[in-house]
Amino acid sequence: MSTPVSIVIPNWNGLEFLERFLPSVIAAAFRYIEQSGAPTEIVIVDDGSVDKSVEWLRGRGFLEELPGRGGAEGKGGTRGGPALRLIRNETNCGFGPACNRGFEAAIHPLVFLINNDVEVQADAIAPLAENFSDDSVFAAHCRVFDVESGREVGTGKLGSFSRGFIRVHRSYVCLEEPRAKSLALYSIFASGGSAMFDRRKFLEIGRFDRLLAPIYWEDVDISYRAWKRGLSIRYEPRSIVRHRVSSTMRKVGRRRMRQMQQRNRLIFHWINLHDPVMFTSNVMWVVILALTAVFRLRADFILSLASALKKLPEIRQRRLEEKHASKRSDRELSNIFGLLEKRADLFAYDEYSELEAIRARR
């Protein structure tokens, strides 16, 4: 029998997304049960919604769990299908804290963490789970297409270091049809919107960092911490999902989103970048960006920097903890992805137009 899976979905005022996308998640859970015989559950963590999400979920068989009461295995759902569980936060805590609560409540060894605006292909779960036969694997993430444009927006992610910052958004695709036993397809991070995690390792590493609440960079942060502890993250192109990109965050002001992104990017580097030369480069570039922010019409960077600096005492403590736990250096990790990018069976790109061009020539 294959490994049991908990599917965790954070939700905040997402009724329209649940109505549209949750049926595909339930169908994928049924398919995995049929294929593997392994028990599966769907755990929705409602993060203080004020729409009708909770009432809608109750009406579809999700059983709400009272504080201090867990153990919903076998409850809810349809006969032979996944258990359906609902956990509520009374107030909105943010993406990271809501996900952490879902991991803590999950009862199975593997957690498939997905956004509420993700459509899951029916056979997506099994290929992800196969990656965890290797005990070094911390997470495996899906191949993602945008619901509206059809573009491929989530593929393998390469890591590098340039101009003071760790770069995590350079992508790659397989030039050949992916095979189950092909060479490992590593990725610098597993997106929190469509990835499977080893639950025990996730909790041991320390969950999504509370310093990054309410949202942004928490998935990059925990992925980088996992890599530096000697674990690995894989890209699984056989597992396909379709995502309505950033739909939940459209409800938040664009300026506030940019400030949160910039603040958390800074915090991530100050905690996790330990190589002396790289860290010095980061500090120098932050100073340059701060001094030139007004001329670049980026006053928001100053606000983000000020917000990050307020957390320096906690950042210093977290930095010491991560340095002590690390087994790989920043340069060793860069070398892993430098070698991956040179593989002949992969194509690396920064812009989607590059991917379109290479596919047009093949």
C-alpha positions in Angstrom: 0.0 0.0 0.0 1.2 3.5 -0.8 1.7 6.3 1.8 -1.4 7.9 3.2 -1.8 11.6 2.3 -3.3 14.6 4.0 -4.4 17.4 1.6 -4.3 20.8 3.4 -6.0 23.8 2.0 -5.8 27.3 3.7 -8.8 29.4 3.0 -9.6 33.1 3.5 -12.9 34.5 2.1 -12.5 32.0 -0.8 -16.0 30.7 -1.3 -15.9 31.4 -5.1 -12.7 29.4 -5.4 -13.9 26.5 -3.2 -17.0 26.2 -5.3 -14.9 26.1 -8.5 -11.8 24.2 -7.6 -12.5 22.0 -4.5 -14.4 19.3 -6.6 -11.2 18.6 -8.5 -9.3 18.1 -5.2 -11.9 15.7 -4.0 -11.8 13.8 -7.3 -8.0 13.6 -7.1 -8.3 12.2 -3.6 -10.7 9.5 -4.7 -8.3 8.6 -7.6 -5.4 8.3 -5.2 -7.4 6.0 -2.9 -8.4 3.9 -5.9 -4.9 3.7 -7.2 -3.0 3.1 -3.9 -5.5 1.8 -1.3 -4.0 4.4 1.1 -6.3 6.5 3.3 -6.6 10.2 2.4 -8.0 13.2 4.1 -8.8 16.8 3.1 -8.1 19.4 5.9 -9.4 22.9 5.2 -8.1 25.6 7.5 -10.4 28.5 7.4 -8.4 31.6 8.4 -11.1 33.9 9.8 -13.3 34.1 6.7 -16.3 36.5 6.9 -18.0 35.1 3.7 -20.0 31.9 3.6 -17.1 29.6 3.2 -17.6 27.7 6.5 -21.4 27.2 6.0 -20.7 26.0 2.4 -18.1 23.5 3.6 -20.4 22.2 6.4 -23.1 21.6 3.8 -20.7 19.4 1.8 -19.8 17.1 4.6 -16.8 18.8 6.2 -16.9 18.3 9.9 -15.7 21.2 12.0 -13.3 20.3 14.8 -13.6 22.1 18.1 -10.3 23.5 19.7 -8.5 20.7 21.5 -10.3 18.0 19.7 -8.6 16.2 16.8 -8.5 12.7 15.4 -11.0 13.1 12.5 -9.7 10.0 10.7 -12.6 8.2 9.1 -15.1 11.0 9.7 -16.8 13.0 7.0 -16.7 12.4 3.3 -18.3 9.7 1.2 -17.9 6.0 1.8 -14.5 4.9 0.4 -13.5 8.5 -0.1 -11.4 11.0 1.8 -12.1 12.2 5.3 -13.3 15.8 5.3 -12.1 18.0 8.1 -12.7 21.7 8.8 -10.5 23.7 11.2 -11.3 27.4 12.0 -9.2 30.3 13.0 -11.4 32.9 14.8 -9.3 35.7 13.4 -7.2 36.1 10.2 -3.7 35.0 11.0 -2.2 34.8 7.5 -1.1 32.1 5.0 1.9 30.8 6.9 0.2 30.4 10.3 -2.9 28.8 8.7 -0.7 26.3 6.9 1.2 25.5 10.0 -2.0 24.7 11.8 -3.0 22.4 8.9 0.3 20.5 9.2 -0.1 20.2 12.9 -3.6 18.8 12.5 -2.8 16.5 9.6 -2.7 12.8 10.6 -0.8 11.3 7.6 3.0 11.3 6.8 2.7 13.2 3.5 0.9 16.6 3.3 -0.2 17.9 -0.1 -0.5 21.7 0.5 -2.5 23.6 -2.1 -4.1 26.9 -2.5 -7.9 27.2 -2.6 -7.7 28.5 -6.2 -5.9 25.4 -7.6 -7.5 22.8 -9.9 -5.8 19.5 -9.4 -5.5 17.0 -12.2 -7.1 13.7 -11.2 -3.9 11.6 -11.3 -1.6 14.3 -9.7 -1.1 12.9 -6.2 0.5 9.5 -6.8 3.6 10.8 -8.8 4.3 13.3 -6.0 4.1 10.6 -3.3 6.5 8.4 -5.3 9.4 10.9 -4.7 9.3 10.2 -1.0 10.7 6.7 -1.4 14.0 8.6 -1.1 14.3 9.5 2.6 16.3 12.7 1.7 13.3 14.3 0.0 11.7 17.1 1.9 9.2 18.2 -0.7 8.1 17.7 -4.3 6.1 20.3 -6.3 3.8 20.2 -9.2 3.9 21.5 -12.8 1.6 24.5 -12.8 -0.5 26.1 -15.6 -2.3 29.4 -15.3 -6.1 28.8 -15.4 -6.8 32.0 -17.4 -4.0 32.1 -19.9 -3.0 28.5 -20.1 0.6 29.4 -19.8 3.0 27.2 -17.9 3.8 29.2 -14.8 5.3 26.6 -12.4 8.2 24.4 -13.5 11.5 23.5 -11.9 13.2 26.3 -10.1 17.0 27.0 -10.2 18.9 28.7 -7.5 21.8 31.1 -7.9 23.4 34.2 -6.3 23.7 37.6 -8.1 24.0 41.2 -7.0 23.6 40.5 -3.4 20.6 38.3 -3.5 19.7 34.6 -3.8 17.7 34.2 -7.1 15.0 31.6 -7.0 12.7 32.3 -9.9 14.9 31.1 -12.9 12.9 28.2 -14.3 13.6 25.0 -16.3 11.6 22.4 -18.2 12.4 18.9 -19.4 13.3 18.7 -23.1 12.3 15.0 -23.1 9.1 13.4 -21.9 9.5 13.0 -18.1 9.9 9.5 -16.9 9.4 8.1 -13.4 13.0 6.8 -13.2 14.8 9.6 -14.9 17.5 11.6 -13.2 16.3 13.6 -10.2 14.8 16.9 -11.1 15.8 19.2 -8.2 14.2 22.5 -7.4 15.4 25.4 -5.1 12.0 25.7 -3.5 8.6 24.0 -3.4 5.7 26.5 -3.8 3.3 26.5 -0.9 0.4 26.6 -3.4 0.9 23.2 -5.0 3.5 21.0 -3.3 3.7 17.8 -1.2 5.8 17.8 2.0 7.2 15.2 4.4 5.1 16.2 7.5 7.6 15.1 10.1 10.5 16.9 8.5 8.4 20.1 8.0 7.5 20.2 11.7 11.1 19.3 12.8 12.6 22.1 10.6 10.3 24.6 12.4 7.3 25.1 10.1 6.7 28.3 8.1 8.6 31.0 10.0 6.3 33.3 12.0 8.6 36.3 11.2 7.3 36.1 7.7 3.6 36.2 8.6 1.2 37.0 7.2 2.5 35.9 3.7 5.3 35.8 1.1 8.7 34.0 1.0 7.7 31.4 3.7 7.9 28.6 1.1 11.3 29.7 -0.2 12.5 30.1 3.4 11.6 26.6 4.6 12.8 25.1 1.3 16.2 26.8 1.6 16.5 25.7 5.3 15.7 22.1 4.2 18.4 22.2 1.5 21.0 23.5 4.0 20.1 20.7 6.4 21.1 18.1 3.8 17.6 17.4 2.4 16.4 17.9 -1.2 13.4 19.2 -3.1 12.1 17.8 -6.4 10.1 19.0 -9.3 7.5 16.5 -10.4 6.3 17.4 -14.0 3.9 14.4 -14.1 1.8 16.1 -11.4 -0.2 18.9 -13.1 -2.4 21.6 -11.5 -3.9 24.7 -12.8 -3.8 27.9 -10.7 -5.7 31.1 -10.8 -2.5 33.0 -10.0 -2.5 35.3 -7.0 -6.3 35.5 -6.9 -6.6 35.6 -3.1 -4.0 38.3 -2.8 -5.9 40.5 -5.4 -8.0 41.3 -2.4 -5.0 43.0 -0.7 -3.7 46.3 -1.8 -0.9 46.2 -4.4 1.3 48.5 -2.4 1.0 46.5 0.8 1.7 43.3 -1.1 5.0 44.8 -2.5 6.1 45.9 0.9 5.4 42.5 2.4 7.4 40.8 -0.4 10.3 43.1 0.0 10.4 43.0 3.8 10.3 39.2 3.8 12.9 38.9 1.1 15.2 40.9 3.3 14.4 38.8 6.4 14.9 35.6 4.5 18.5 36.6 3.5 19.5 37.9 6.9 18.5 34.6 8.5 19.7 32.1 5.9 22.6 33.7 4.0 25.7 32.6 6.0 28.6 32.8 3.5 30.6 35.8 4.7 31.3 37.1 1.2 27.7 36.6 0.0 26.3 38.2 3.2 28.6 41.2 2.8 27.4 41.6 -0.8 23.8 41.5 0.4 24.4 44.2 3.0 26.2 46.4 0.4 23.4 46.0 -2.1 20.7 46.8 0.5 22.5 50.0 1.3 22.7 50.9 -2.3 19.1 50.2 -2.9 18.1 52.2 0.1 20.2 55.2 -0.9 18.8 55.2 -4.4 15.2 54.4 -3.5 14.0 58.0 -3.9 15.6 58.5 -7.3 14.1 55.1 -8.5 10.7 56.2 -7.1 10.7 53.2 -4.8 9.9 54.7 -1.4 8.2 51.5 -0.6 11.6 49.8 -0.3 12.5 52.2 2.6 9.3 51.2 4.4 10.0 47.5 3.8 13.6 47.9 5.1 12.4 49.8 8.2 9.9 47.1 8.9 12.5 44.4 8.6 15.0 46.3 10.8 12.5 46.4 13.6 12.7 42.6 13.8 16.5 42.5 14.0 16.7 40.9 17.5 14.5 38.0 16.4 16.3 37.8 13.1 19.7 37.5 14.9 18.4 34.6 17.0 16.9 32.8 14.1 20.2 33.3 12.1 22.2 31.7 14.9 19.7 28.7 15.0 20.0 28.2 11.3 23.8 28.5 11.2 24.0 25.8 13.9 21.5 23.5 12.0 23.1 23.8 8.5 25.0 20.9 7.0 25.4 22.5 3.5 27.0 25.8 2.8 25.4 28.5 0.5 28.1 27.8 -2.1 27.6 24.1 -2.0 23.9 24.7 -2.7 24.7 27.1 -5.6 27.0 24.4 -7.1 24.1 21.9 -7.0 22.0 24.1 -9.2 24.9 25.2 -11.4 25.4 21.6 -12.4 21.7 21.0 -12.8 21.4 24.0 -15.2 24.1 22.4 -17.4 22.2 19.2 -18.0 21.5 18.6 -21.7 18.0 17.3 -21.1 16.9 20.5 -19.5 16.2 24.0 -20.8 16.6 27.0 -18.4 14.9 30.3 -19.0 14.0 33.6 -17.3 11.2 34.8 -19.6 8.2 32.8 -20.9 9.0 34.1 -24.4 12.3 32.1 -24.2 10.3 28.9 -23.5 7.9 29.6 -26.3 10.8 30.1 -28.7 12.5 26.9 -27.9 9.3 24.9 -28.2 8.5 26.5 -31.6 11.9 25.3 -32.9 11.4 21.7 -31.7 
